[in-house]
Amino acid sequence: MTLMKPSLLAAVVLALTAPAAVAAPAAGHSHSSHRIPFTAATVTANDDGSYHVVWTAPGVRSVAVRAHGHVVARGGATGDVTVKGLPAADRQWFDLVPERGGSLHLADRLVKLDGTVNFRDAGGYRTADGHWVKMGEIYRSDALNKLTAADVAKLGRLGIRADYDLRTESERTSAPDVVPSYVTYHVADVLAGSSMTTTMPTTEEAAVQMMVDGEKYMVSGATAQAAYTSVFAGVADEDQHALVYHCTAGKDRTGWSSAALLTALGVPRSTVTTDYLASNTYRAAANAATLAAMTPAQAKVYKPLLDVRAEYLNSGFQEVHDKYGTFGAYLDKGLGIDAKELRALKRDLLVG
């Protein structure tokens, strides 16, 4: 195996790290009369400053869309509205209020910052049993080394309290996080001590295999388990919310962190995959620029390292099955989350 040049090593580490917004829920109750009737809901910020709000709430006769304390749109069991003329805000929130049942508190998934392209809410998804993952509590991101003063101020107003850095020591040293004074910084190095970044693939097939093997390591590698155990401990600690975990590109190490969290909370596998693959959308321009600087032959080999693909994520879930049998066993034996702690996590992060 050939040792990599420093630039290629950094690129592969980036590869191993690095859709429209989805509904976020407001406070709800377990009583059936307060169950959230929405089966789908999204908010998408448009370039012209307007917002596209879409929902489905079977059996509901009317839904009021509220923003800044006022009704800005109305609809029925299904709705598709564009809201314009709202005052500027760090993050524009909407409340979808049905005539019966619990409401949803929504925002565009992406948090736009000058220094990131993949900083987004990890919540806002519906579980298989009809609950919703709270938004505004847990965030996922690419590297935070390019945050501007305006970004730092914005994250402060959004209530970020904890930063879990999933990157290697070399990444942290060469591109240290901009850590605001109000944020507690934690190192959760997924790949520490592993051999995952010591060679560069020379074929497209080898590149794909490298990503598949990397995903497996995130499940069963000792340093990966230690890192994700640390992250989940933070997620379970309300005093650390809002919390952000990130790697370099915010797609692989970060992607498994979100996939594991959402799966633990009961979000369907198809939705988990959609969230994972969304990095392709948010990183599209950055990835295209990287590939454009290469020869066609180089780009062909390198593209699988920049992508997120369903087969990568599937290999992680297959590793869970092969090593632990069930996802619950992985949470318990791999990450130290027993049934009691999982129930507490759901109480904290689910509504409806």
N, C-alpha and C positions, 0 to 999 in steps of 0.2 A: 504494500500500500504506500502511496506517495504522500509525503508530508505536504501540507498546503502552504501556499504563500500567505502572509498575514492578511492581505486584502481578500483572498478567497476564504480564509478562515472566518473573517468577519461576515462575509456574505452568507456562508452556510449557517452560522449562528443566527443571522437575520432570518434565514429561511425557516429555521427551526423555532423561531419565535413568532416571528411575525405572521339589505332589503329596505325597504321602506321602514319607517319607525313603527313600533308596535305599541298597543295600548298599555298604559300604566294604570293601576288601580288606586282608588281612594280607599279610605277606611271602610271596612265592612264588618258583618257579623255572621256567625255560623247559623243563626236561625233562618229557616227556609224563606221567610218573608223578606229577608235581607240578602238572599243569595243574588249574586251578580248575574243578570240575565244575558249579558253580552257573550256571544260565542266568538266574536272577532271584532277588533277595533284598531284603527291606525290613525296616526297623525303624521303628515309629511310637510315639512317646511319647503315652500317654493322659493325660487330665486328672487321673485318680485316682492317678497315680504308677506305673501299670503300663506294660508295654511289649508291643506286638504285633509278633511276629517271624514273617515268612512267607518261604518259600524254595521253589525248584524246582531239583532236581539229578538230571536223568535218569540212570538206571542205577546210582545210589548206593543201597545198602541201608539205611544208617543215618547219621544226622547228630546230633551232640551240640551243644547250645547252651550255651556257657560264658560266665559273667560273674563277675568278681572271683575268678577262679581256680577256680570250681566249676561243675559241670554243673547247669544250672537247667532244662533241658528236653531232650527227645529226640524224634526223628522219623525218617521214612524219606526216600524220594526227593522227596516233597513234605511240607511242614510248615506248620502254622498254629497258633502257640501264643501264649498270653498269660503273661507273666512278672511276678509280683508280689513285693513285699517286699524289693526290693533296697535297699541303703544309698544315701543321697543322694550324688549326684556332679554335678560341673559338666557332664559329658556322659557318658551311660551307654553303654558299649561292650560289644558282644557278639562272641564268636567262634563262627562256624558251622564245625564241624569234621567233615568227612565221613570215612567209614571208609577212603577212598582219595582221593588228590588233595589239592590245596591248600585251605586254609581261607580264610574271609572274616572281616574285622574290621569290624563294623558299628556304626553309631550313627544316631540320628534325624538327618535332614539339617538340620533347623532348630536353630540355636543360640539359645536364648532369652535375650535381654538386655532390660533395662528401657528402653534408649534406642533400640532398633531393632525393626523388624518383619520384616525380610527378610534377616537375616544367616544364611547357610547355606553348607554345604559344597559346593564346586564339583565334588568328585570322587564316587566311589562308583558309577560307571556301567560297564556292560559294553560292551566294544568289539565290533565285528563279527567279529573273529577270536578272541574268547573270553578276552581279557585283561580286567582290571578297573582302573579309575582309582583310585589311592590316595585314601583319605579322610584328613582331618586335615592336609593339606599346603597346599591352596589354598581360600580362602573368597571369597564374593561378598556384598555387603551394600548396604543403603541408607545414607543419610548417618550419619556418626559424630559429629555435633556434640552429640548428647544423651546420650552415654554417661555413666552414673553411676559413682561410685567403685567400686561392686560390679561393674559391667560391666568396668571397667578391670582390676580384680583377676582376674576370671574369664578375660579374654582373655590375661592374663599367664600364667595356669596352663595355658591351651590352647596356649601357645607362639607367639603371634602376634609376628612380628619386623618385618614390613614392611607399610606402608599406601600403596597407590596410589590417589590421589584423582583421579577422572576428571572432576571438575566444573570449571565456568568460574571465572574470577577473581572475578566478582561473587558467585557461590555460596560460594566459599571465604571471601570476606571477610565476608559476612553471616552465615554459619553455619560457622565454622571447626571442623575436626575436633578432637575431644579426643584428643590424641596422647600415649599413655603414654610414659614415659621409656625403656622398653625397645623401642620401635618406631621404625624409620627411616621418615620421611615422604617420599613422592615425589609431585610434581605431574605428572599425565599428562592434560592438558586436551584432551579429544577435540574440543570445539567451538570452541577458541580461534581467533579471527579469522574464524569462519564467520558467515553471515547467517541461520542457522537459527532464531534466537530473536528476530527483530526485528518480527515481525508476529503477530497473533492471528487464527486462522481465524474466520469468521463463520457457517459452515455445517458440518454434520456431515461432509459429503463433503470439504470443505477440510481439516478436522481429520485425517481419515484419510489424505489425501494428504500432509499435513505429516509424519505419522509415517512413511509410506512413504519420503518423500524424506530424512528424517532418518536412516533405516536405511541408505540408499544412501550418504549422506555418511560414515557410520561405516566404510564399506568403502573408498571412493575419495577422501575428503577428505584433504588434505595433513596437517592438524593431527591428524586421527583416526589416520592411519597412523603418525605420529610418536608419538602417545600409546600406541597398542597395541604398537608396537615396544618401547617402554619397559616396558610391563607384561610382555610375553613375555620380555624380558631378565631381569626379576625372577623370573618363573616358572621360568626355566631355571637360576637360581642357587639351589642348595640351601641356601646360607648365609642366604637370605632367607625360608626356610620356617619356620614357616607364614606365609603371605602373604595379605592381603586386598586386593581391588580393589573400588571402590564409586563410585557417583555419588550422586544425591539420593534417588531412589526405588528404586534398585538393580534397574532393569528394562530399560532401553534401552541406554545406553552400557555398563552392566555386563552386560546380557543379551547383547550382541554379543561382549563379551570372553569370556564363558563359551562361547558358541556356537562361536566361532573356536577356542578351546582344545580343547573336546571333539571338534570335527570333526577338528582336527589329530591328535588322539590315536586317531582311528579309531572314535569312538562313532557309531552309526547316526543318520541325520538325524531319524528319528522320535523317538528318545530325546532328542536335542538340542532338538527342538521342545517336548517335554514339560517339560524343565527350564526352558526359556524361558517357557512359559505358566504355570509354577508361581507366578510373581509375582502373577498374578491371585488366587490363593488366599491367599497370605501378606499381600497388601495389601488384601484385600477389605474389612475393617472401616474402614481408613483412607480408602480410596477412597469408600466409601459415605457416610462422614461429610462428605467434601468435597462430594460431589454433593448431599447433603441440604441444604447451606447455600445452594444456588443455586435459581433459578427453574427450572421444568421446561424452558423453552426454552434457558436457559444450560447446564443439565446435559446436554441432548442434544448440544450442540456440544462440550462439554468432555469427555464420557465417553471418546471415542476417544483423548484425550491421556493419560488415566489408565490405559487398558487396555494389555495386551500382546496382540497378535493374530498368528496364524500368517502372515497376509498381510504384516505388518511384517517379520518375520524372513525370510520368503521373498523379499522385495524385496532384502534384504541378500545372500542367496545368489545371486539373479539378477544383482545388480551384480558379484559375484565372477565369474560366468560371462561377463557382457558385457565386463568390463574386462580379465580375466586368462585366461579360458578354462577354467582348472581351479583347484581350491582349492590344490593344491600350488604353482601359479604365484603365487597371491595371497600365500601364506606367504613364498615366496622373494622376489618382486619388491616386494610391498607391505609386508611386515613383516621382511624380511631374515633369514628362517629357511630355510636351505638343507637339502638332504637329510641331510647329516651332523648338523646341529644338531637336525633333527627326530628322527632316530634317538636322539640323546642325551636329548632331552626324553621320549621314550617309555620309555627305560631308567629314567629317574628317576621317572616318574609312573605307570607301568603295572606290574602284577604278574600272575602266572598263566602 
